[in-house]
Each structure stands twice: as C-alpha cells, then as structure tokens.
Amino acid sequence: MYKKFDDATLEREYSPSSCIADINVYLEQYVQHSKEVTNRAIQENSVFMDLSYGDCVDQVLDLYLPIKKTIIKPIYKENKCETSQKITNTKKLQIYIHGGYWQELSKAESSFAARNFQQHDCYFAVLNYSLAPNASLTEIVEQNRQAIAWLASVADQYGFDANEIYLSGSSAGAHLAMMMLLTPWQNYLKPNVPVRKNTPFIKGICAVSGIYDITPLVNTSINQALQLSEEEVQTNSPIFHDVTNVCPVIFAYGDNETAEFKRQTSEMATKLKQINFNLQQNEIAGRNHFDVILDLASPHSWLCQQVFKQMNISS
C-alpha cells in the first residue's frame, strides 16, 4: 500500500487517461502535428533525421534547424548609411524528451513544437530512446544522458552553442529531464566539448506533468513492463537526491490531472525551492495530461512564453 491508497485508487491516480474520455484523440494530435512539421522541414532542408548518438538502433534523434531570420543592421558614418551588417541566429538548442511511461511513443510523434522554435531562431532536437521492456529505466536514463552529451560534442558541426542547451519533457520525459540534473556531466562530455567551467551545463528545464518519485509505480500495472527493482526506484527518483546541477526550472501540469500527478510536481518544486532554484510553476486551466504539452507549439501560451523567457529569446 502506498499512502493508504488501495490498489484500485493507486492505479487510477497513476493512470492519466482516467481523467479523459479518449486518449487516442490526443495521440492522434501528436502524430498529425508532428508529421506536418517534419514534412515541411524535410521540404525546406531544415532538419537532420535519424542522427545516431549511440550503438543501439533506438539511439537516434532528429535535429531541426533555425529558419534563418536575416536582420539587416545599418552602419552609419557621419550620419550616412554606408554599409550594413547581417545578424543571424542565437544558436540556442531546445531538446525535447517524449513521454509514454518509458514504454510508448517515439520521436516520430514528438516534433509538434519544432516549427515554433525554428521560427524563433532556435535549434530543436527530439530524442528517441529504447523503451521498456526492451530496456530498463536505468538504461533509458543512461541513453538520454548519452544523447545530450553527443549533441554537445557536435555543437560546432551543426552550428549551435554547447553552452546554450535547454531541456523540455512531458510525463516520463519530464522525469528524464529532471534526472539530467543528477548527472555528473564531466563523466559524459568529451574533453574537446567547449563548455564553460563553473556554470551549469544544462541552462534550463521545462518539466510538464512529471513523476519524480517512482515508488508508487511498483504496485501498478505500469510496472509490468518496467519490472522496477528497489535499487532502481531509489536511483531513478529525483525527489530522493540532492541536486547539484542548478538551473532555472519551469513546472507545469493541466488542471484536469489526477491529484497524485499534481502532488508529485508540488513536492519536487518545494524541494528545489529549498536549495534556491529559480522556479516557475503553474496549473494550466483547460488542459489535461496529454494536451498541456501541445502548448509548447503555441508561441502565445503561458508555457511557451515561460520557455522563451528562460531561453532569453524574443517571442
């Protein structure tokens, strides 16, 4: 028993679909929006598909490039415009980590926000990783670390700044994003990666509808694929660990979510506030566990506005 929940209540509290009529409506939105964004990027030659970051066939990612905005800055001499200077992109990278309880979805359904970031002169990467039961949760966390380290190692090659990497994730992806704050990056980054010392490697995180204490999942159907051990529960629950990589964090969830998902976010936020994290937190009205993350694709939404502010880019 977890927090005096009986089995049926625990199952319901950790089943986000219990709050909605049909999960397939939202999954189809992921698919359709992502397909449209990717097809357009392919036509414009503004995406690199299936870049390999590891030895496993699942370890691939897509990297969307900024849609260059050329700003002409006039240069005056003696009050006369004699020449001009072209100013190009900011070289910032937003990395999106998909959800699906570590056992569903892929990068193919997860690029719905890419176009928004491209249009705001940012790079946008969507990670693929192995899913349970083919991989343990520990292996999944490790793959995400490898992906981010690999992206840092190729920053110069693709044109973004290894010192301007930000993360966002939904549900299980939010958990994985927070696990990156527990990462000893010096063990993952190659010596030639030009990251600045004495500054956090990850510059900001947007964690949406995440789980940060995975203890209760052991007694739910979610664990049938994960087969979590006691050691894995302890190691992979960010709420149990001291976080040494400090950066701004945005926490959000929909108002139509279970009490346990809301509690998990509130307790994780409280922990980080106690060690002086710069936090933004919001329960977003009119959203549920599945459509709240789609706000990343909408430049005027609260969620997207907070991410742009975190990245210091103009909306």
C-alpha positions in Angstrom: 0.0 0.0 0.0 1.2 3.5 -0.9 0.0 6.5 1.2 -3.0 4.4 2.3 -4.3 4.0 -1.3 -5.9 0.8 -2.1 -4.8 -0.9 -5.4 -7.7 0.4 -7.5 -7.2 4.0 -6.3 -3.4 3.9 -6.8 -4.0 2.5 -10.4 -6.4 5.3 -11.2 -4.2 8.1 -9.7 -1.2 7.0 -11.9 -3.3 6.5 -15.0 -3.5 9.9 -16.6 -6.1 8.6 -19.1 -8.5 8.2 -16.2 -9.3 11.9 -16.4 -10.3 11.9 -20.1 -12.7 10.2 -22.4 -10.4 9.0 -25.1 -6.6 9.1 -25.1 -6.4 8.4 -28.8 -7.7 11.9 -29.6 -4.5 13.4 -28.2 -2.2 10.8 -29.5 -3.5 11.5 -33.0 -2.8 15.1 -32.5 0.8 14.3 -31.6 1.0 12.2 -34.8 -0.7 14.7 -37.1 1.1 17.8 -35.9 4.5 16.1 -35.8 4.0 14.7 -39.3 3.1 18.2 -40.7 6.1 19.8 -39.0 8.6 17.1 -40.1 7.3 17.0 -43.7 7.7 20.8 -44.0 11.2 20.7 -42.5 12.2 18.0 -45.0 10.9 20.1 -47.9 12.9 23.1 -46.6 16.0 21.1 -45.8 15.8 22.3 -42.2 16.1 19.0 -40.4 18.6 16.2 -40.0 16.8 13.0 -39.4 17.9 9.9 -37.6 21.3 11.1 -36.3 22.8 8.3 -34.3 24.1 9.1 -30.8 24.8 5.5 -29.6 25.3 1.9 -30.5 21.7 0.8 -30.2 19.3 1.1 -33.1 16.9 3.1 -31.0 19.5 5.7 -30.1 18.7 8.2 -32.8 17.5 11.8 -32.8 16.1 14.5 -35.2 17.7 17.9 -35.2 15.6 20.8 -36.5 17.5 23.9 -37.7 16.5 27.6 -37.2 14.7 29.1 -40.1 17.2 31.9 -40.6 15.9 35.3 -39.9 18.3 37.8 -41.6 18.2 41.1 -39.8 19.9 44.0 -41.7 21.6 46.4 -39.3 22.6 49.7 -40.9 26.1 51.0 -40.2 26.3 54.8 -40.2 29.2 57.1 -40.7 28.9 60.8 -40.5 25.1 60.4 -40.4 25.1 58.5 -43.7 24.4 54.8 -44.1 27.4 53.4 -45.8 27.0 49.7 -45.3 25.1 47.1 -43.4 25.7 44.0 -41.2 23.8 40.8 -41.3 22.8 39.4 -37.9 21.8 35.7 -37.8 20.6 33.2 -35.2 21.1 32.9 -31.5 22.5 29.3 -31.6 20.3 28.1 -28.7 19.2 24.4 -28.6 16.0 23.1 -27.0 15.9 19.3 -26.5 12.5 17.6 -26.2 12.2 14.3 -24.4 8.9 12.5 -25.0 6.7 10.7 -22.5 4.8 7.5 -22.7 5.6 5.9 -19.3 9.0 4.9 -20.7 7.3 2.2 -22.8 5.4 4.1 -25.5 5.8 6.8 -28.2 8.9 7.8 -30.1 10.5 10.9 -31.7 8.1 10.4 -34.7 5.2 11.7 -32.6 7.2 14.3 -30.7 8.2 17.0 -33.1 5.0 19.0 -32.9 6.7 22.0 -31.2 9.7 22.1 -33.5 8.3 24.6 -36.0 7.6 27.1 -33.3 11.2 27.0 -32.1 12.6 27.1 -35.6 10.6 30.2 -36.4 12.1 31.8 -33.2 15.6 31.1 -34.5 16.3 28.1 -32.3 17.6 24.6 -32.9 15.2 21.9 -31.7 16.2 18.3 -31.1 13.8 15.4 -30.5 15.2 12.3 -28.8 14.4 8.7 -29.4 15.4 6.1 -26.8 14.8 2.4 -26.1 11.5 1.5 -24.4 10.6 -0.9 -21.7 10.5 -3.9 -21.5 13.4 -3.9 -24.0 15.4 -1.5 -21.8 15.3 -0.9 -18.0 14.6 2.5 -16.6 18.3 2.8 -15.7 19.3 2.1 -19.3 16.7 4.6 -20.6 18.1 7.4 -18.3 21.6 6.5 -19.5 20.6 6.7 -23.1 19.2 10.2 -22.6 22.4 11.3 -21.0 24.4 9.9 -23.9 22.1 11.8 -26.4 22.6 15.1 -24.7 26.4 14.6 -24.4 26.5 13.7 -28.0 24.6 16.8 -29.0 27.1 18.9 -27.1 30.0 17.1 -28.9 28.6 18.0 -32.3 27.5 21.6 -31.5 30.2 23.3 -33.6 29.5 20.9 -36.5 25.8 21.8 -36.6 26.1 25.4 -35.6 24.6 25.7 -32.2 26.3 26.6 -28.9 27.1 23.8 -26.4 26.7 26.4 -23.7 23.1 27.1 -24.7 21.3 23.7 -24.2 17.8 23.6 -22.6 15.5 20.6 -21.9 11.8 20.1 -22.0 9.8 16.9 -21.4 6.3 15.6 -20.8 5.3 13.0 -18.2 8.1 10.3 -18.3 10.0 12.8 -20.4 9.8 15.4 -17.5 11.1 12.7 -15.2 14.0 12.1 -17.6 14.7 15.8 -17.9 15.0 16.1 -14.1 17.2 13.1 -13.9 19.6 15.0 -16.1 20.2 17.4 -13.1 21.6 14.4 -11.2 24.1 13.7 -14.0 27.9 14.1 -13.4 28.4 15.6 -16.8 32.2 15.6 -16.5 32.0 11.8 -17.0 30.0 12.2 -20.2 31.3 15.2 -22.0 34.3 14.8 -24.3 37.4 16.9 -23.4 37.1 18.9 -26.6 33.5 20.0 -25.9 33.7 23.8 -25.4 31.6 24.1 -22.3 32.2 26.9 -19.9 33.5 26.0 -16.5 31.8 27.0 -13.2 28.4 27.3 -15.0 25.6 24.7 -15.2 25.8 22.6 -18.4 22.0 22.4 -18.8 20.8 26.0 -18.8 17.1 25.4 -18.1 14.4 22.8 -17.9 10.7 22.7 -18.6 9.1 19.7 -16.8 5.4 19.1 -17.6 3.3 16.6 -15.7 6.2 14.6 -14.5 6.7 11.8 -11.9 9.6 12.4 -9.6 9.1 9.7 -7.0 8.6 6.4 -8.9 7.9 4.4 -5.7 4.1 4.1 -6.2 4.5 2.7 -9.7 5.8 -0.6 -8.4 2.3 -1.5 -7.3 0.6 -0.6 -10.6 0.2 -2.1 -14.0 2.9 0.3 -15.2 5.5 -1.9 -13.6 4.6 -4.9 -15.7 7.0 -3.6 -18.4 9.4 -1.7 -16.2 10.0 -4.5 -13.6 11.5 -1.9 -11.2 13.9 -3.1 -8.6 14.2 -1.4 -5.2 17.6 -0.1 -6.2 16.2 1.4 -9.5 13.4 3.1 -7.6 15.9 4.8 -5.3 18.4 5.6 -8.0 15.9 7.0 -10.5 13.6 9.0 -8.3 15.0 12.6 -8.4 13.0 13.5 -5.3 15.4 11.4 -3.2 18.6 13.0 -4.3 20.5 16.2 -3.7 20.6 18.2 -7.0 23.9 19.7 -7.7 23.3 21.0 -11.2 21.3 24.1 -10.5 19.4 25.9 -13.4 16.0 27.6 -13.9 13.1 25.1 -13.9 9.5 25.5 -15.2 7.0 23.1 -13.7 3.5 22.8 -15.2 0.6 20.4 -15.4 -3.1 20.6 -16.6 -5.9 21.3 -14.2 -7.6 18.1 -15.4 -5.0 15.7 -14.0 -5.0 13.3 -11.0 -4.2 14.5 -7.5 -1.1 12.4 -7.4 0.5 14.0 -10.5 -0.2 17.4 -9.1 1.3 16.4 -5.7 4.4 15.0 -7.3 5.1 18.3 -9.1 4.4 20.3 -6.0 6.8 18.2 -3.8 9.6 18.3 -6.4 9.2 22.1 -6.7 9.3 22.5 -2.9 12.5 20.5 -2.7 14.2 22.7 -5.4 13.0 25.9 -3.8 14.7 24.9 -0.6 18.0 24.9 -2.5 17.3 28.2 -4.2 16.3 27.1 -7.7 14.8 29.8 -9.9 11.3 28.2 -10.4 8.1 29.0 -12.3 5.1 26.7 -11.6 1.6 26.7 -12.9 -1.6 24.6 -13.1 -2.8 25.3 -16.6 -6.6 25.8 -17.0 -8.4 23.8 -19.6 -5.6 21.3 -20.2 -5.1 17.6 -19.3 -2.1 15.4 -19.0 -1.9 14.9 -22.8 -2.7 18.2 -24.4 -0.9 20.5 -22.0 2.4 19.8 -23.7 1.0 20.9 -27.0 1.2 24.5 -25.7 4.9 24.3 -26.5 3.9 24.7 -30.1 1.9 27.8 -29.4 4.1 30.9 -29.0 1.5 32.9 -27.0 0.7 30.2 -24.5 1.9 30.6 -20.9 4.1 27.5 -21.2 5.8 28.6 -24.3 6.2 32.2 -23.1 8.0 30.9 -20.0 10.3 28.7 -22.0 11.2 31.6 -24.3 11.8 33.8 -21.3 14.1 31.1 -19.8 16.0 30.9 -23.1 16.1 34.7 -23.3 14.6 34.8 -26.8 12.1 37.2 -28.1 8.6 35.9 -28.8 
